[in-house]
Amino acid sequence: MSDLFRVGLVHEAFGDPGLYVDFRDEKRALLFDLGDLSPLAPRQLLRVSHAFVTHNHMDHFAGFDGWLRVILGRKDRITLIGGPGFVDQVEHKLRAYTWNVVHRYEVPLVIAVREVDGRGGAREASFSSLEKFERREGDSFTLEGDVLHDEATFRVRGRIVDHEMPCLAFALEEKARLNVARDRVEALGVTPGPWLRTLKQALLAGAADATPIDLRWRDREGEHAATRTVGELRHVILDVVSGRHIGYATDLRFTRPNVEALQALFAGVDTLYIESVFLDEDGDHAARKNHLTARQAGTIARLAGARSLVPFHFSPRYEGRESELVAEARSAWRVRQVQDGPAAPG
Protein backbone atom coordinates (compact mmCIF):
# COMPACT_ATOMS: atom_id res chain seq x y z
CA MET A 1 0.00 0.00 0.00
CA SER A 2 1.60 3.25 -1.12
CA ASP A 3 1.68 6.38 1.03
CA LEU A 4 -0.76 9.18 0.29
CA PHE A 5 2.08 11.70 0.02
CA ARG A 6 5.85 12.12 -0.16
CA VAL A 7 7.50 14.67 2.13
CA GLY A 8 10.86 16.43 1.94
CA LEU A 9 12.62 19.61 2.95
CA VAL A 10 12.91 22.21 0.19
CA HIS A 11 16.57 22.86 1.15
CA GLU A 12 19.29 21.04 2.96
CA ALA A 13 19.47 21.82 6.66
CA PHE A 14 21.37 25.14 6.30
CA GLY A 15 18.97 26.63 3.75
CA ASP A 16 15.68 28.46 4.16
CA PRO A 17 13.05 26.45 6.05
CA GLY A 18 10.39 24.80 3.93
CA LEU A 19 8.60 21.49 3.51
CA TYR A 20 7.22 20.18 0.20
CA VAL A 21 4.44 17.58 0.37
CA ASP A 22 3.70 15.86 -2.93
CA PHE A 23 0.47 13.84 -3.19
CA ARG A 24 0.84 10.67 -5.19
CA ASP A 25 -1.44 10.34 -8.23
CA GLU A 26 -3.24 13.63 -7.55
CA LYS A 27 -1.07 16.18 -9.41
CA ARG A 28 -1.06 18.44 -6.36
CA ALA A 29 1.20 19.40 -3.50
CA LEU A 30 1.33 21.45 -0.31
CA LEU A 31 4.03 23.83 0.86
CA PHE A 32 4.92 24.69 4.42
CA ASP A 33 6.73 28.05 4.33
CA LEU A 34 7.61 30.12 1.29
CA GLY A 35 11.26 31.05 1.63
CA ASP A 36 13.74 30.50 -1.19
CA LEU A 37 11.90 28.11 -3.52
CA SER A 38 14.60 27.91 -6.20
CA PRO A 39 15.23 24.17 -5.63
CA LEU A 40 11.67 23.46 -6.80
CA ALA A 41 11.03 23.14 -10.54
CA PRO A 42 8.14 25.09 -12.12
CA ARG A 43 6.17 21.86 -12.52
CA GLN A 44 6.46 21.30 -8.76
CA LEU A 45 5.34 24.85 -7.97
CA LEU A 46 2.36 24.44 -10.30
CA ARG A 47 1.22 21.43 -8.29
CA VAL A 48 0.92 23.43 -5.06
CA SER A 49 -2.69 24.10 -4.07
CA HIS A 50 -2.16 25.30 -0.48
CA ALA A 51 0.72 27.02 1.30
CA PHE A 52 0.93 27.20 5.10
CA VAL A 53 3.18 29.99 6.37
CA THR A 54 4.62 29.91 9.88
CA HIS A 55 5.32 33.67 9.95
CA ASN A 56 6.43 36.45 7.65
CA HIS A 57 10.17 36.72 8.16
CA MET A 58 11.89 36.87 4.78
CA ASP A 59 13.32 33.36 4.92
CA HIS A 60 9.76 32.04 5.31
CA PHE A 61 7.84 34.26 2.88
CA ALA A 62 10.16 35.92 0.32
CA GLY A 63 9.53 33.10 -2.16
CA PHE A 64 5.87 34.03 -2.60
CA ASP A 65 6.74 36.43 -5.43
CA GLY A 66 8.60 33.79 -7.44
CA TRP A 67 5.83 31.25 -6.94
CA LEU A 68 3.24 33.79 -8.08
CA ARG A 69 5.29 34.56 -11.20
CA VAL A 70 5.32 30.87 -12.16
CA ILE A 71 1.61 30.25 -11.70
CA LEU A 72 0.18 33.47 -13.18
CA GLY A 73 -1.84 32.64 -16.27
CA ARG A 74 -1.36 28.91 -15.64
CA LYS A 75 -3.25 28.12 -12.43
CA ASP A 76 -6.74 29.17 -11.39
CA ARG A 77 -6.60 29.09 -7.59
CA ILE A 78 -4.24 28.88 -4.62
CA THR A 79 -4.88 29.10 -0.88
CA LEU A 80 -2.54 30.68 1.67
CA ILE A 81 -2.88 30.18 5.42
CA GLY A 82 -0.96 32.16 8.04
CA GLY A 83 -1.12 33.83 11.43
CA PRO A 84 -2.22 37.21 12.77
CA GLY A 85 -1.93 40.03 10.22
CA PHE A 86 -1.41 37.61 7.33
CA VAL A 87 -4.14 38.97 5.06
CA ASP A 88 -2.65 42.47 5.26
CA GLN A 89 0.83 41.13 4.52
CA VAL A 90 -0.33 39.26 1.41
CA GLU A 91 -2.15 42.39 0.25
CA HIS A 92 1.02 44.47 0.69
CA LYS A 93 2.93 41.94 -1.42
CA LEU A 94 0.39 42.19 -4.22
CA ARG A 95 0.20 46.00 -4.05
CA ALA A 96 3.94 46.20 -4.66
CA TYR A 97 3.36 45.36 -8.35
CA THR A 98 1.44 46.99 -11.21
CA TRP A 99 -1.37 44.80 -12.56
CA ASN A 100 -2.64 46.72 -15.60
CA VAL A 101 -2.79 43.67 -17.91
CA VAL A 102 -3.24 40.72 -15.53
CA HIS A 103 -7.04 40.75 -15.92
CA ARG A 104 -6.58 39.71 -19.56
CA TYR A 105 -4.72 36.47 -18.82
CA GLU A 106 -6.43 33.43 -20.33
CA VAL A 107 -6.46 31.57 -16.98
CA PRO A 108 -7.61 33.91 -14.16
CA LEU A 109 -6.13 33.37 -10.72
CA VAL A 110 -7.86 33.66 -7.35
CA ILE A 111 -5.66 33.86 -4.25
CA ALA A 112 -7.65 32.83 -1.18
CA VAL A 113 -6.04 33.89 2.11
CA ARG A 114 -6.93 32.65 5.58
CA GLU A 115 -5.64 34.37 8.71
CA VAL A 116 -5.61 32.61 12.11
CA ASP A 117 -5.83 34.93 15.12
CA GLY A 118 -4.45 32.55 17.75
CA ARG A 119 -7.62 32.74 19.86
CA GLY A 120 -9.69 30.17 18.00
CA GLY A 121 -10.89 32.51 15.27
CA ALA A 122 -10.04 33.07 11.62
CA ARG A 123 -11.01 35.31 8.74
CA GLU A 124 -10.68 35.10 4.99
CA ALA A 125 -10.10 37.43 2.07
CA SER A 126 -9.53 36.86 -1.64
CA PHE A 127 -7.63 38.53 -4.45
CA SER A 128 -8.60 37.91 -8.09
CA SER A 129 -6.51 38.65 -11.15
CA LEU A 130 -9.76 39.61 -12.94
CA GLU A 131 -9.99 42.51 -10.46
CA LYS A 132 -6.27 43.32 -10.59
CA PHE A 133 -5.87 41.64 -7.21
CA GLU A 134 -8.05 44.07 -5.32
CA ARG A 135 -8.86 42.79 -1.86
CA ARG A 136 -12.31 41.26 -1.26
CA GLU A 137 -13.25 40.54 2.35
CA GLY A 138 -14.62 37.11 3.14
CA ASP A 139 -16.09 35.50 6.24
CA SER A 140 -14.89 35.51 9.82
CA PHE A 141 -15.49 32.26 11.66
CA THR A 142 -14.52 30.06 14.60
CA LEU A 143 -12.12 27.19 14.00
CA GLU A 144 -12.98 23.65 15.03
CA GLY A 145 -10.30 23.16 17.64
CA ASP A 146 -6.93 23.66 16.00
CA VAL A 147 -7.95 22.37 12.53
CA LEU A 148 -6.87 24.87 9.86
CA HIS A 149 -7.74 22.84 6.76
CA ASP A 150 -9.78 19.65 6.35
CA GLU A 151 -10.29 17.33 3.34
CA ALA A 152 -11.53 13.79 2.85
CA THR A 153 -8.08 12.19 3.09
CA PHE A 154 -6.10 14.58 5.30
CA ARG A 155 -6.24 17.58 7.62
CA VAL A 156 -3.78 20.25 8.71
CA ARG A 157 -3.80 21.40 12.32
CA GLY A 158 -1.88 24.36 13.70
CA ARG A 159 -1.04 26.15 16.94
CA ILE A 160 0.57 29.49 17.70
CA VAL A 161 3.97 29.47 19.39
CA ASP A 162 6.09 32.38 20.54
CA HIS A 163 9.06 33.67 18.53
CA GLU A 164 8.86 37.13 20.10
CA MET A 165 5.98 37.29 17.62
CA PRO A 166 3.20 34.80 16.81
CA CYS A 167 4.40 31.86 14.75
CA LEU A 168 2.40 28.85 13.58
CA ALA A 169 3.49 25.25 13.98
CA PHE A 170 1.72 22.69 11.78
CA ALA A 171 0.69 19.04 11.88
CA LEU A 172 -0.28 17.25 8.65
CA GLU A 173 -2.46 14.24 9.38
CA GLU A 174 -3.42 11.60 6.87
CA LYS A 175 -6.80 10.19 7.82
CA ALA A 176 -7.42 6.45 8.07
CA ARG A 177 -5.74 4.63 5.21
CA LEU A 178 -7.69 1.94 3.34
CA ASN A 179 -5.76 -1.15 2.26
CA VAL A 180 -6.95 -2.63 -1.04
CA ALA A 181 -7.23 -6.39 -1.68
CA ARG A 182 -5.68 -6.62 -5.15
CA ASP A 183 -7.06 -10.10 -5.82
CA ARG A 184 -10.60 -8.82 -5.23
CA VAL A 185 -10.02 -5.97 -7.67
CA GLU A 186 -8.80 -8.46 -10.28
CA ALA A 187 -11.86 -10.65 -9.62
CA LEU A 188 -14.02 -7.71 -10.74
CA GLY A 189 -12.34 -7.86 -14.14
CA VAL A 190 -10.90 -4.36 -13.79
CA THR A 191 -7.49 -2.91 -12.99
CA PRO A 192 -6.51 -0.41 -10.27
CA GLY A 193 -6.80 3.26 -11.23
CA PRO A 194 -7.99 6.66 -10.02
CA TRP A 195 -11.39 5.11 -9.26
CA LEU A 196 -9.82 3.45 -6.21
CA ARG A 197 -8.97 6.87 -4.76
CA THR A 198 -12.55 8.00 -5.41
CA LEU A 199 -13.87 4.88 -3.66
CA LYS A 200 -11.59 5.41 -0.66
CA GLN A 201 -12.68 9.02 -0.31
CA ALA A 202 -16.32 7.99 -0.51
CA LEU A 203 -15.87 5.36 2.20
CA LEU A 204 -13.97 7.75 4.47
CA ALA A 205 -16.76 10.30 4.02
CA GLY A 206 -19.41 7.71 4.97
CA ALA A 207 -21.07 7.63 1.54
CA ALA A 208 -24.22 5.53 1.15
CA ASP A 209 -24.00 2.13 -0.56
CA ALA A 210 -26.00 3.47 -3.52
CA THR A 211 -23.39 6.14 -4.30
CA PRO A 212 -22.11 5.58 -7.88
CA ILE A 213 -18.40 5.21 -8.63
CA ASP A 214 -17.17 5.63 -12.20
CA LEU A 215 -14.55 3.04 -13.11
CA ARG A 216 -12.11 3.69 -15.92
CA TRP A 217 -9.23 1.39 -16.67
CA ARG A 218 -6.93 0.25 -19.44
CA ASP A 219 -5.75 -3.24 -20.32
CA ARG A 220 -4.45 -5.08 -23.39
CA GLU A 221 -7.84 -4.76 -25.05
CA GLY A 222 -7.91 -0.98 -24.68
CA GLU A 223 -9.75 1.49 -22.50
CA HIS A 224 -12.89 0.60 -20.56
CA ALA A 225 -15.50 2.34 -18.45
CA ALA A 226 -18.22 1.14 -16.09
CA THR A 227 -20.23 2.35 -13.12
CA ARG A 228 -20.57 0.45 -9.85
CA THR A 229 -21.93 1.48 -6.47
CA VAL A 230 -20.06 1.91 -3.21
CA GLY A 231 -21.93 -1.15 -1.91
CA GLU A 232 -20.72 -3.29 -4.81
CA LEU A 233 -17.13 -2.16 -4.35
CA ARG A 234 -16.87 -2.03 -0.57
CA HIS A 235 -15.51 -5.58 -0.36
CA VAL A 236 -12.31 -4.67 -2.25
CA ILE A 237 -11.10 -2.87 0.90
CA LEU A 238 -9.17 -5.34 3.01
CA ASP A 239 -8.61 -3.33 6.17
CA VAL A 240 -8.27 0.15 7.65
CA VAL A 241 -5.00 1.40 9.13
CA SER A 242 -3.92 4.67 10.71
CA GLY A 243 -2.55 7.29 8.35
CA ARG A 244 0.78 9.08 8.67
CA HIS A 245 1.18 12.19 10.83
CA ILE A 246 3.88 14.76 10.06
CA GLY A 247 4.91 17.67 12.29
CA TYR A 248 6.63 20.90 11.23
CA ALA A 249 7.92 23.48 13.73
CA THR A 250 10.42 26.27 13.25
CA ASP A 251 11.30 29.61 14.84
CA LEU A 252 10.26 29.44 18.48
CA ARG A 253 11.60 29.87 22.00
CA PHE A 254 12.11 27.05 24.47
CA THR A 255 9.42 28.01 26.97
CA ARG A 256 6.93 25.92 28.86
CA PRO A 257 3.89 27.30 26.96
CA ASN A 258 5.61 26.56 23.63
CA VAL A 259 6.60 23.07 24.69
CA GLU A 260 3.10 22.29 25.94
CA ALA A 261 1.53 23.61 22.73
CA LEU A 262 3.82 21.41 20.62
CA GLN A 263 3.26 18.36 22.81
CA ALA A 264 -0.47 18.68 22.19
CA LEU A 265 -0.05 19.33 18.46
CA PHE A 266 2.53 16.60 17.79
CA ALA A 267 1.45 13.82 20.19
CA GLY A 268 2.54 10.51 18.65
CA VAL A 269 3.62 12.12 15.35
CA ASP A 270 5.36 9.75 12.92
CA THR A 271 7.98 12.25 11.72
CA LEU A 272 8.79 15.61 13.29
CA TYR A 273 10.64 18.24 11.27
CA ILE A 274 11.87 20.72 13.86
CA GLU A 275 14.36 23.57 13.84
CA SER A 276 17.67 22.90 15.62
CA VAL A 277 19.40 26.19 15.01
CA PHE A 278 22.17 26.21 17.64
CA LEU A 279 24.21 23.76 19.66
CA ASP A 280 23.39 23.62 23.34
CA GLU A 281 26.77 25.17 24.17
CA ASP A 282 25.37 28.34 22.57
CA GLY A 283 22.11 28.21 24.49
CA ASP A 284 22.32 31.82 25.69
CA HIS A 285 22.68 33.01 22.10
CA ALA A 286 19.73 30.81 21.07
CA ALA A 287 17.59 32.42 23.77
CA ARG A 288 18.52 35.91 22.54
CA LYS A 289 17.62 34.91 18.99
CA ASN A 290 14.35 33.22 20.07
CA HIS A 291 15.39 29.90 18.56
CA LEU A 292 15.84 26.33 19.76
CA THR A 293 19.07 24.50 20.38
CA ALA A 294 19.40 21.01 18.95
CA ARG A 295 19.07 19.54 22.43
CA GLN A 296 15.87 21.49 23.07
CA ALA A 297 14.46 20.35 19.74
CA GLY A 298 15.23 16.73 20.60
CA THR A 299 13.62 17.16 24.01
CA ILE A 300 10.41 18.44 22.42
CA ALA A 301 10.42 15.50 19.98
CA ARG A 302 10.79 13.04 22.86
CA LEU A 303 8.09 14.66 24.98
CA ALA A 304 5.72 14.57 22.02
CA GLY A 305 6.47 10.89 21.41
CA ALA A 306 7.73 11.48 17.87
CA ARG A 307 8.64 8.22 16.14
CA SER A 308 11.31 9.84 13.98
CA LEU A 309 13.09 13.19 14.01
CA VAL A 310 14.44 15.41 11.23
CA PRO A 311 16.35 18.44 12.58
CA PHE A 312 16.80 21.39 10.20
CA HIS A 313 17.29 25.21 9.99
CA PHE A 314 20.90 25.08 11.21
CA SER A 315 22.77 28.33 11.83
CA PRO A 316 25.49 28.99 9.21
CA ARG A 317 27.99 29.33 12.06
CA TYR A 318 28.05 25.50 12.14
CA GLU A 319 28.96 24.94 8.49
CA GLY A 320 30.94 21.70 8.44
CA ARG A 321 29.54 20.67 11.85
CA GLU A 322 26.13 19.43 10.75
CA SER A 323 26.72 16.01 12.32
CA GLU A 324 27.10 17.62 15.77
CA LEU A 325 23.70 19.29 15.55
CA VAL A 326 22.04 16.09 14.34
CA ALA A 327 23.73 14.00 17.04
CA GLU A 328 22.76 16.43 19.82
CA ALA A 329 19.11 16.54 18.71
CA ARG A 330 18.83 12.78 18.36
CA SER A 331 20.57 12.14 21.66
CA ALA A 332 18.03 14.29 23.51
CA TRP A 333 15.21 12.64 21.58
CA ARG A 334 16.30 9.13 22.57
CA VAL A 335 17.29 9.69 26.22
CA ARG A 336 14.60 8.79 28.77
CA GLN A 337 14.03 11.73 31.09
CA VAL A 338 13.36 10.89 34.73
CA GLN A 339 11.60 14.08 35.80
CA ASP A 340 8.33 15.28 34.30
CA GLY A 341 8.27 18.10 31.77
CA PRO A 342 10.96 19.67 29.61
CA ALA A 343 14.41 20.48 30.87
CA ALA A 344 14.23 23.94 32.48
CA PRO A 345 12.02 25.87 30.09
CA GLY A 346 11.28 29.45 31.05
Stockholm file with secondary structure:
# STOCKHOLM 1.0

chainA/1-346         MSDLFRVGLVHEAFGDPGLYVDFRDEKRALLFDLGDLSPLAPRQLLRVSHAFVTHNHMDHFAGFDGWLRVILGRKDRITLIGGPGFVDQVEHKLRAYTWNVVHRYEVPLVIAVREVDGRGGAREASFSSLEKFERREGDSFTLEGDVLHDEATFRVRGRIVDHEMPCLAFALEEKARLNVARDRVEALGVTPGPWLRTLKQALLAGAADATPIDLRWRDREGEHAATRTVGELRHVILDVVSGRHIGYATDLRFTRPNVEALQALFAGVDTLYIESVFLDEDGDHAARKNHLTARQAGTIARLAGARSLVPFHFSPRYEGRESELVAEARSAWRVRQVQDGPAAPG
#=GR chainA/1-346 SS CCCSEEEEESSCTTSCCCEEEEETTTTEEEEECCSCCTTSCHHHHHHEEEEECSCCSHHHHTTHHHHHHHHTTTCSEEEEEESTTHHHHHHHHHHTSCCSSGGGCSSCCEEEEEEECSSSEEEEEEEEGGGTTCEEEEEEEECSTTEEEECSSEEEEEEEEESSSEEEEEEEEECCEEEECHHHHHHTTCCCSHHHHHHHHHHHTTCCTTCEEEEEEEETTEEEEEEEEHHHHGGGEEEEECCCEEEEECSCCCCHHHHHHHHHHHTTCSEEEEECCBCGGGHHHHHHHTCCBHHHHHHHHHHHTCSEEEEECCCGGGTTCHHHHHHHHHHHHHSCCSSSSSSSCC
#=GC SS_cons         CCCSEEEEESSCTTSCCCEEEEETTTTEEEEECCSCCTTSCHHHHHHEEEEECSCCSHHHHTTHHHHHHHHTTTCSEEEEEESTTHHHHHHHHHHTSCCSSGGGCSSCCEEEEEEECSSSEEEEEEEEGGGTTCEEEEEEEECSTTEEEECSSEEEEEEEEESSSEEEEEEEEECCEEEECHHHHHHTTCCCSHHHHHHHHHHHTTCCTTCEEEEEEEETTEEEEEEEEHHHHGGGEEEEECCCEEEEECSCCCCHHHHHHHHHHHTTCSEEEEECCBCGGGHHHHHHHTCCBHHHHHHHHHHHTCSEEEEECCCGGGTTCHHHHHHHHHHHHHSCCSSSSSSSCC
//
